[in-house]
Amino acid sequence: MHCQFICTQCGRRYSFDEPKLRCDGCGEPLEAIYKSLKPEVEGQGSLLRKFRGFYPFGDVSEAMSLGEGRTPLIQSSVAGGQLGIDALYFKDETQNPTWSFKDRGTLCGVQYAISLGYKRIGTVSTGNMAASVAAYGARAGLSTFILVSAGIPAEKVKPIAVYGPHLIRVKGHYHELYDESLRVGEGYGIYFINSDAPFRVEGSKTIAFEICEQMHFHVPDYVVIPVSSGGNFRGILKGFEEFKSVGLIDDIPKLVAVQAEGCPPIAEAFEERREKVRRVRNPKTIARAIENPYPPSGNQVLRKLGENGGLALTVSDGEILDAQRLMAREGVFGQPAACAPLAATKRLISKGYLKPEDRIVLIITGAGLKIPSALDHLDVPIISTAVDGLMDAIGKVVEGSS
């Protein structure tokens, strides 16, 4: 399949064999485009084999897969009942191999790197993507470089280091580290599978593909996504657009981009009707996975929101924690960033933007166990007793609930 990269702003084109992440002209992110797509979906194999008609890889290495994707679409009972929405669903990405949606894009990015002959890969990350690239780099036998902020919490470091990458703490802002990684990659032959690398975006589109399948190709009215760099948002929308282009679906849902009040560069620009994001000074939120003060795909997300008729909004840390508790009652334990979509849905219903008859899918991006310290903010009731007092303790619970 013929594939090129195109700049998302100025339209400049680049060859498939040019491993670029940004446009040389305007500096905006690139996107993969195809001369033709094949509406063929296979039942078996990895994601890249199953949806091979939507990818440019002639020879897919099944050995690289860790079983990513095919995550459940869970219909809500507790939250949906409280909010008065019958068709509220969780797309549970916590069930990927390294517990987040990042595995989809990592598989795709590693496949691309290997197709070009790379022996070294890397990424710049605050946590989820670092663990994912480290795991898949180990699986593929590649020399892997993980660049993390010097301020990354200690609880996130060892789950990355266990895979044996070259783990480097770097002082500096995320966007500075992102830009420097591109220079380092060119100098040392390292393909950096960063947050909005073209083939990371290509991996995220399989989320949309699966939602379509799981809803029998009747797409939801809204898909609500926590947004950091913007790559996952772009990929999910691209997936719906591609399925529509080949006639597998008739409509494209409206997308809702959710950010934390403590770091809302995209939502703030959307509210102010600006075309470009501005860097957030002194970001602070419990939802660290979406604490990205200057998102590299922020401007493209704004452009796509305009085309899609979607919206962007913020939620507070308090709303996120309330949503985390509520979602846990469904048996789904998301990290704070993953709970932002439910918090946003509650707010949009209260404002009358979302209606009871709407079909809504929330993207649950990462597992709660990724950030156990977030539980320090939750008031979780725990009963303590000695063995000889166990009968009385349980009796009080049973009597109190009857």
C-alpha positions in Angstrom: 0.0 0.0 0.0 1.4 3.4 -1.0 1.9 5.6 2.1 3.2 9.1 2.6 3.4 11.6 5.4 1.6 14.9 5.2 2.0 18.0 7.4 -1.2 18.5 9.3 -1.0 22.3 8.8 0.8 23.3 5.6 0.3 20.1 3.6 4.0 19.4 2.8 4.6 15.8 1.9 7.3 13.4 2.9 8.2 9.9 1.8 7.3 6.8 3.8 11.1 6.1 4.0 11.7 9.5 5.7 11.4 8.8 9.5 10.2 12.3 10.3 8.0 13.3 13.2 7.5 17.0 12.5 7.3 19.2 9.4 10.6 20.9 8.4 8.7 23.9 7.2 6.1 24.8 9.9 7.1 22.4 12.7 3.6 20.9 13.0 3.0 17.1 13.4 2.9 14.8 10.4 0.2 12.2 9.5 0.2 9.1 7.5 -2.0 9.1 4.3 -2.7 6.3 1.9 -3.4 6.1 -1.8 -6.1 3.5 -1.0 -7.5 1.6 1.9 -8.9 -1.9 1.9 -12.0 -2.6 4.0 -10.8 -6.0 5.0 -10.9 -7.1 8.7 -9.3 -10.4 9.6 -10.4 -12.3 12.7 -7.1 -13.6 14.0 -3.6 -12.3 14.7 -2.2 -9.0 16.1 -3.9 -5.7 15.5 -1.7 -4.9 12.5 -2.6 -8.2 10.9 -6.3 -7.9 11.7 -6.6 -4.4 10.2 -3.8 -4.8 7.7 -5.9 -3.1 5.0 -5.5 0.1 6.9 -1.7 -0.1 7.3 1.3 0.0 4.9 3.2 -3.0 6.2 3.5 -5.8 3.8 5.1 -8.2 6.3 3.8 -7.9 9.8 5.9 -9.6 12.5 3.5 -11.4 14.9 6.4 -12.1 17.2 6.4 -8.4 18.3 2.9 -8.5 19.6 2.2 -8.8 23.3 -1.6 -9.2 22.8 -2.5 -5.6 22.7 -6.0 -4.4 21.8 -9.3 -6.2 21.7 -10.1 -4.4 25.0 -13.7 -4.7 26.3 -16.4 -2.2 25.7 -18.3 -2.3 29.1 -21.8 -0.9 29.4 -22.1 1.1 32.6 -24.8 0.3 35.1 -23.9 2.3 38.2 -22.7 5.6 36.6 -25.2 5.3 33.7 -28.0 4.8 36.2 -26.9 7.8 38.3 -26.6 10.1 35.3 -29.8 8.9 33.6 -28.0 7.5 30.5 -28.8 4.0 29.3 -26.1 3.8 26.7 -22.9 4.8 28.6 -19.9 2.7 27.8 -16.3 2.3 29.0 -13.7 1.4 26.4 -11.3 -0.2 29.0 -7.8 0.3 27.8 -6.4 -0.7 31.2 -6.4 -4.3 29.9 -3.6 -3.8 27.5 -0.3 -5.6 28.2 1.3 -2.6 30.0 -2.1 -1.4 31.3 -2.6 1.6 29.0 -3.7 2.5 25.5 -0.1 3.3 24.6 0.6 -0.3 23.6 -1.4 0.1 20.4 0.8 2.9 19.1 4.0 1.3 20.4 3.4 -1.9 18.4 2.8 0.2 15.3 5.8 2.4 15.9 8.1 -0.5 16.5 6.9 -2.2 13.3 7.7 0.9 11.3 11.1 1.3 12.9 12.0 -2.3 12.1 10.7 -1.9 8.6 13.3 0.9 8.1 16.1 -1.1 9.6 16.4 0.7 13.0 18.2 -1.1 15.8 17.5 1.6 18.4 14.2 3.1 19.5 13.2 5.5 22.2 10.6 7.8 23.7 10.0 10.8 25.8 7.4 10.1 28.5 6.0 10.8 31.9 5.1 7.2 32.5 2.6 5.1 30.5 4.4 5.5 27.2 7.8 4.9 28.8 6.7 1.5 30.2 5.1 0.6 26.9 8.1 1.4 24.7 10.5 -0.3 27.2 8.4 -3.5 27.1 8.0 -3.7 23.3 11.7 -2.7 22.8 12.7 -5.6 25.0 10.3 -7.9 23.2 11.8 -6.9 19.8 15.4 -7.1 21.0 16.0 -3.4 20.3 18.3 -1.1 22.2 15.8 1.2 23.9 16.3 4.7 25.2 13.7 6.1 27.7 13.9 9.8 28.5 11.9 10.9 31.5 11.6 14.1 33.4 13.9 14.4 36.4 10.8 15.0 38.6 9.0 11.8 37.7 7.6 10.1 40.9 9.7 7.3 42.2 6.7 4.9 42.0 6.8 5.2 38.2 10.5 4.5 37.7 11.0 0.9 38.5 8.0 -0.4 36.5 9.9 1.2 33.5 13.4 0.1 34.5 12.4 -3.6 35.0 12.4 -4.1 31.2 16.1 -3.1 31.0 16.0 0.0 28.8 18.6 2.8 28.9 16.6 5.0 31.3 17.7 8.6 31.5 16.3 11.3 33.8 16.5 14.7 32.2 16.0 18.1 33.7 13.9 20.4 31.6 10.3 21.0 30.3 8.5 18.2 28.4 8.4 20.2 25.1 12.1 20.9 25.4 12.9 17.3 25.9 10.6 16.3 23.0 12.4 18.7 20.6 15.9 17.6 21.8 15.0 13.9 21.4 14.4 14.5 17.7 17.9 16.0 17.3 19.4 13.1 19.3 17.5 10.6 17.3 18.9 11.9 14.0 22.4 12.0 15.4 22.5 8.5 16.8 20.1 6.6 14.6 17.3 6.2 17.3 13.7 6.2 16.1 11.8 8.1 18.8 8.2 6.8 19.1 7.0 10.0 20.9 3.5 10.9 21.9 2.3 12.0 18.4 4.7 10.2 16.1 2.8 9.4 12.9 2.7 5.6 13.5 1.8 6.0 17.2 -1.3 7.9 15.9 -1.9 5.1 13.5 -1.9 2.6 16.3 -4.6 4.6 18.2 -7.0 4.4 15.4 -7.6 0.7 16.2 -9.5 2.0 19.3 -12.1 3.5 16.9 -12.1 0.3 14.8 -12.9 -1.8 17.8 -15.6 0.5 19.0 -17.3 0.2 15.6 -17.1 -3.6 15.7 -18.3 -3.8 19.3 -21.3 -1.6 18.5 -22.1 -3.5 15.4 -21.0 -0.6 13.2 -23.6 1.8 14.6 -21.2 4.4 16.0 -21.9 6.2 19.3 -23.0 9.8 19.3 -20.1 11.0 21.4 -16.6 9.7 22.3 -15.0 11.3 25.3 -11.2 11.3 25.5 -8.7 12.5 28.1 -6.1 14.6 26.1 -2.4 15.2 26.8 -0.2 15.5 23.7 -3.2 15.0 21.4 -1.9 11.9 19.5 -4.5 9.5 20.9 -7.4 12.0 20.1 -6.1 12.3 16.5 -5.8 8.6 16.1 -9.3 7.8 17.3 -10.8 10.4 15.1 -8.7 9.1 12.1 -10.0 5.6 12.7 -13.6 6.7 12.4 -12.8 8.8 9.4 -11.1 5.9 7.6 -13.9 3.4 8.4 -16.4 5.9 7.0 -14.2 6.5 3.9 -14.4 2.8 2.9 -18.1 2.5 3.7 -18.0 0.5 6.9 -19.8 3.1 8.9 -22.2 5.9 7.9 -21.4 8.6 10.5 -18.6 9.9 12.7 -19.2 10.6 16.4 -18.5 13.9 17.9 -15.4 13.9 20.0 -14.9 15.5 23.4 -11.4 16.4 24.5 -11.1 16.5 28.3 -8.2 18.2 30.2 -7.5 19.0 33.9 -8.2 22.5 35.2 -4.6 22.6 36.4 -3.2 22.1 32.9 -5.7 23.0 30.1 -3.8 24.3 27.1 -6.1 22.8 24.5 -9.4 23.4 26.3 -8.3 27.0 27.1 -7.5 27.7 23.5 -10.8 26.1 22.4 -12.8 28.2 24.8 -11.0 31.4 23.7 -11.4 30.4 20.0 -7.7 30.6 19.4 -6.1 28.6 16.6 -3.0 27.8 18.6 -2.3 26.6 22.1 -0.2 28.5 24.6 2.2 27.0 27.1 0.6 26.6 30.6 2.8 28.0 33.3 3.1 26.1 36.6 0.8 23.1 35.7 -0.5 21.1 38.6 -3.0 18.3 38.6 -3.5 14.9 40.2 -4.0 13.6 36.6 -0.3 13.5 35.8 -0.8 11.5 32.6 -2.6 14.6 31.0 -0.4 17.2 32.6 1.2 18.4 29.3 1.7 22.2 29.4 2.5 22.5 25.7 1.1 19.6 23.8 2.9 18.9 20.5 -0.4 18.0 18.7 -2.4 20.7 20.4 -2.9 22.9 17.3 -4.0 19.9 15.3 -6.5 18.9 17.9 -8.0 22.3 17.7 -8.2 22.1 14.0 -9.9 18.7 14.1 -12.3 19.8 16.8 -13.4 22.5 14.4 -13.9 20.0 11.6 -15.6 17.4 13.8 -18.0 19.8 15.6 -16.7 18.4 18.9 -15.7 20.3 22.0 -13.0 20.6 24.7 -13.5 21.3 28.4 -11.8 21.0 31.8 -12.6 19.2 35.0 -11.2 19.7 38.5 -9.1 17.3 40.5 -12.1 16.9 42.9 -14.4 15.9 40.0 -11.8 13.4 38.8 -11.5 11.8 42.2 -15.3 11.6 42.5 -15.4 9.9 39.0 -12.6 7.5 40.0 -14.7 6.3 43.0 -17.8 6.0 40.9 -16.1 4.1 38.2 -14.5 1.7 40.7 -18.1 0.8 41.7 -18.4 -0.6 38.2 -15.3 -2.7 38.7 -13.2 -0.5 36.5 -10.1 1.1 38.2 -8.6 3.9 36.2 -5.8 6.2 36.9 -6.9 9.8 37.5 -6.4 10.9 33.9 -8.6 8.0 32.7 -11.4 9.1 35.0 -11.6 12.6 33.5 -14.0 11.5 30.7 -16.6 10.4 33.3 -16.1 13.6 35.2 -16.6 15.6 32.0 -19.7 13.6 31.1 -21.3 14.4 34.5 -20.7 18.1 33.9 -22.0 18.0 30.3 -25.2 16.3 31.4 -25.8 18.8 34.1 -25.4 21.6 31.5 -27.8 19.9 29.1 -25.2 19.4 26.4 -25.5 15.6 26.6 -29.0 14.0 26.5 -30.3 10.8 28.1 -30.8 9.2 24.8 -27.2 9.8 23.6 -24.9 6.8 23.1 -21.6 7.8 24.8 -18.2 6.0 24.9 -15.6 7.0 27.5 -12.0 6.1 26.7 -10.4 4.7 29.9 -6.8 5.2 29.0 -4.7 3.7 31.9 -5.0 1.5 35.0 -5.3 2.9 38.5 -2.5 0.8 39.8 -0.1 2.8 37.6 -0.4 5.6 40.2 -1.2 4.1 43.6 -0.3 7.4 45.4 -3.4 8.9 44.0 -5.3 6.7 46.4 -4.0 8.8 49.2 -6.5 11.4 48.2 -9.4 9.0 48.4 -11.3 8.5 51.6 -11.7 4.7 51.5 -13.5 3.1 54.4 -11.6 0.2 56.0 -12.8 -1.9 59.0 -10.2 -3.1 61.5 -10.8 -5.8 64.1 -9.1 -8.7 65.9 -9.9 -12.3 64.9 -12.2 -12.8 67.9 -14.1 -9.7 67.0 -14.7 -10.6 63.3 -18.2 -12.0 63.9 -19.4 -8.8 65.5 -17.7 -6.6 62.9 -19.3 -8.4 60.0 -22.6 -8.6 61.9 -22.7 -4.8 62.2 -22.2 -4.5 58.5 -24.9 -7.0 57.6 -27.4 -5.6 60.1 -26.7 -2.1 58.8 -27.3 -3.0 55.2 -30.5 -5.0 55.8 
